[in-house]
Amino acid sequence: MRRQSVELTADTIQRTRAHFAEICRGCIQEAQEGKVYVNDLAHYIRWQTDSEAEFLAGRWDHTFTFLQRAHWLQTGECVALLS
């Protein structure tokens, strides 16, 4: 069965970027609160902060994870993109 393609809107792309940036912020918060252990907290915070900036800048828009989340945010349908 072939699915109809979906063109992602600019709003959806921005909301998806914000979603992944929020994950980075949450990871930092959990590490700072001691909910998860990391070997080098300062390095981990820098890494997650850099990742947040990259997500917001659109560096990861081409990945399957990003595209699948964007599709779900826009349509409410969760599909396997590699099927």
N, C-alpha and C positions, 0 to 999 in steps of 0.2 A: 504494500500500500504506500503510495507516494503522498507525502503531506505537502500542502500549499506553503510556499515560503512566506516568511514574515519579515517585513522591513522594520527594523528597530527605530523608534523615534529618538530624537535628541534628548527628550525628557527621560526616556527609559535608560538611555546610556548614562546620563548624569546620576540617576537614582541607583543604578548598578554600581557605578564608581563609588558613590557614597556608601553603599552597602559594604563593599570590600574595605574601604577606608575605616569604617566603624569596627569591623572585625579586628583590624590592626590596633585600633585604640583599645578595644576590649582585651586583647592579648597583653598589651602593656599594663593595663590596670590589674589584670589577674596576677601578673608576675610581680608587680609592685606590692600587691596585697598579700603575697605569699601563697596564693591559691594554687599556683603552679611553680615548679622549681626550674630555674634556668642557671646555667653555669656562670655566665657573666652578664649580670643584669644591665650594666651600662651598654654593653655591646648589643644585647637583645633589644633594648629600647631604641638605640640608633637604627638597628635593622628594621624594626617595625615602623619607626617614624619615616624612614626612607621608603619603605614599601607603601605606606599610606600616601605619601606624596606621589609615588609612581602610579598608584591606582587613580588618584584624583586627576593626574595629568593625562591619563588614557594609555599609558604604556602597556597595559595588560588587556586592552579591549579585544584583542584578537584571539584570546585563549578560549578553549572549549568551556571551561568553568565559567568564565565571564559571560560568554554568549548564552549558555544554558540558563544562567540566573537571569539575564536580561530578558530572554524569551519568556521565562516564568513570570517575571514582574509585569511584563506587558500583556500577556495572554492568560495567565493563571494556569497554563498547561505545562506540565513537566514532561519533556520528551527526551529520549536518548538522541543526541545529535549525531552519533556515529552509526545509527541503524540504517 
